């Protein structure tokens, strides 16, 4: 059905993509918090929709979180 089909919302896909990116526990926990904060019905979209990370960077609770989110954004979405 494609990337934006029903399976993109499945938590297992999100978890699999996290494993694929070999995220450390700190970053995984941060992404989990972003997914929860924005109540993302399709959590795997965090890897393909740059606006989510941009918004999370703007609203980050600390400079460390902001920097970690910025690094992810630059790695995944900047050329």
N, C-alpha and C positions, 0 to 999 in steps of 0.2 A: 504494500500500500504506500510505500515511500517513507521518507524521513519524517514527514509531518503527520503520518497516519497515527492510528490509535496506539501503536507500540511506543511512540516517543514519550508518552505519558507514563509508561510503565516504570515503576521504581527500579526494576532490575536493569533496565537500559541505562538509567542514570548511574547506577552502581558500577555497571560494566565499563562505562566511559571513564568514570573516576579511576578504575583499576588500569585501564588502558593508558591513561595519562600518568600513572604511577605517582599520584598525589600523596604527599606526606600527610600525617594525621592532622596537623595544624591547618593545612589548606583545605583538606576534606571537610573538617569541622566548620571552617569558614563558609565554604560553599553550601553545606547543609543548612547553615544559619540563614544564608541568603535565600535559598529555596523556601525555607519555612517562613521567613519574614514577608516575602512577596506572595506567599501561598500559591506557588507555581503548580498549576494542575499537570503540567508536562515538564518535570524537572530537567530532563535531558536538554531542553531548549537553552539552558544556561550556557551550553557549549557552542550554540549556533546563533544566538540572538545577542549581539553585542550590547544592546541597550540595557539589558539586565545588569551586566557588570558595571557599565557606566553609572547607572543609577545607584548601585550599591557603593561605588567609590565615593560618589557625592554625599551619601548618607552614612558613611562609615563612622563607627563609634570611636575609632582611634586612628592615629597616624599609621600604626603597624598594619591594621586591617586595610587601610586605604592603600598603602604601599604593596601589600600582598595582592590585593585585587587589581591594582594597576599592572603588576608584573604578569598576572594571568591574562589580563586584557591585551597587553602588548604581545605576549606570546601567541595568543590564539587569534587575534583580530588585526594586528598591525602587519603590514608587509615590509 
